[in-house]
Amino acid sequence: MKALIVDDENKARRLLEQLLREECPQITEILQASDLMGAVEIINQEHPKIVYLDIEMPNHSGLQILEVLGTATINFQIIFTTAYN
């Protein structure tokens, strides 16, 4: 299964990737994006089954993903992540 990690902080992406590799053997490929627009490109090209999506990022909030994807078929699960309380 492919997973996509979307976070503007490289350290957060690396930490989550490490946790997924250690704890989720069913995830065979881990993709990364540093912003929402890059994530949309990867989603359209790679079709991940799960997207770990940071809420607070420069320029776009992760919550805007459905607006950005528009009428595209959503065939993946989203887990929102954040470092904020």
Secondary structure as the mmCIF struct_conf table of DSSP 4:
data_model
#
loop_
_struct_conf.conf_type_id
_struct_conf.id
_struct_conf.beg_label_comp_id
_struct_conf.beg_label_asym_id
_struct_conf.beg_label_seq_id
_struct_conf.end_label_comp_id
_struct_conf.end_label_asym_id
_struct_conf.end_label_seq_id
STRN STRN1 LYS A 2 VAL A 6
BEND BEND1 ASP A 8 ASP A 8
HELX_RH_AL_P HELX_RH_AL_P1 ASN A 10 GLU A 23
TURN_TY1_P TURN_TY1_P1 PRO A 25 GLN A 26
STRN STRN2 GLU A 29 ALA A 33
BEND BEND2 SER A 34 ASP A 35
HELX_RH_AL_P HELX_RH_AL_P2 LEU A 36 GLU A 46
BEND BEND3 LYS A 49 LYS A 49
STRN STRN3 ILE A 50 ASP A 54
BEND BEND4 ILE A 55 ILE A 55
BEND BEND5 PRO A 58 HIS A 60
HELX_RH_3T_P HELX_RH_3T_P1 GLY A 62 GLN A 64
HELX_RH_AL_P HELX_RH_AL_P3 ILE A 65 LEU A 69
TURN_TY1_P TURN_TY1_P2 GLY A 70 THR A 71
BEND BEND6 ALA A 72 ALA A 72
BEND BEND7 PHE A 76 PHE A 76
STRN STRN4 GLN A 77 THR A 81
BEND BEND8 ALA A 83 ALA A 83
#
